[in-house]
Amino acid sequence: MPVAWVPIVLEDLNNYLVGAQVAAINTAAMAAGQVDRFPRVMTDVTQRIRLKIESCVNNRISSTALTIPPSLRGGACLLIIQGMQASIPALKLTQDQKDQIETFQKDLDLIANCKLSIEIPTDPLEPGDAQVGGAIQVISSGTRITTRDRLTGL
């Protein structure tokens, strides 16, 4: 049954990290003129997840940009936290968070290899964005009429 895919919003991160830490990794230690980190990191992570999903020729992504299946929201939040937290070295990921991220990345690989199913979007993008299933055709050559020996002396 098709399911509406969801966008990741900053408040979703509060379910996976303390609110004060979310605020810190989003706005602390900013360069002059730099905006919040969340929009850029969220966009990068979401696009990467959508490409992984679309790597399986059986999957379709939602035509609504920057949305992912609801079942992948938690893992996406952890990847976003990882990307944002890198800007503040003092705030390190816990071993539990690292383990969850590793498990999620393995799940994404399974999805890309068509070994793990995801929710069908209510608004599938047809045709998909990603180039998948590039094929080659092997052609065998026939018998050569002209050889190197026959051309000697020309």
MODA-V861270 format. One record per backbone hydrogen bond with DSSP energy under -0.5 kcal/mol. CO is the residue of the C=O (numbers start at 1). NH is the residue of the N-H. If there is no record, write none. Layout:
BEGIN
CO/NH + CO/NH
END
This chain:
BEGIN
3/122 + 6/68 + 7/9 + 9/12 + 9/13 + 10/13 + 11/14 + 12/15 + 13/16 + 13/17 + 18/21 + 18/22 + 19/23 + 20/24 + 21/25 + 22/26 + 23/27 + 24/28 + 26/37 + 27/30 + 31/34 + 37/41 + 38/42 + 39/43 + 40/44 + 41/45 + 42/46 + 43/47 + 44/48 + 45/49 + 46/50 + 47/51 + 48/52 + 49/53 + 50/54 + 51/55 + 52/55 + 53/56 + 55/57 + 56/59 + 61/125 + 63/65 + 64/67 + 66/8 + 68/6 + 69/72 + 70/73 + 72/76 + 73/77 + 74/78 + 75/79 + 76/80 + 77/81 + 78/82 + 79/83 + 80/84 + 81/85 + 82/86 + 84/87 + 85/88 + 88/91 + 90/92 + 94/98 + 95/99 + 96/100 + 97/101 + 98/102 + 99/103 + 100/104 + 101/105 + 102/106 + 103/107 + 104/108 + 105/109 + 106/110 + 107/111 + 108/112 + 109/113 + 110/115 + 110/116 + 111/114 + 120/3 + 121/124 + 123/63 + 124/126 + 130/132 + 137/139 + 147/151 + 149/152 + 151/154
END
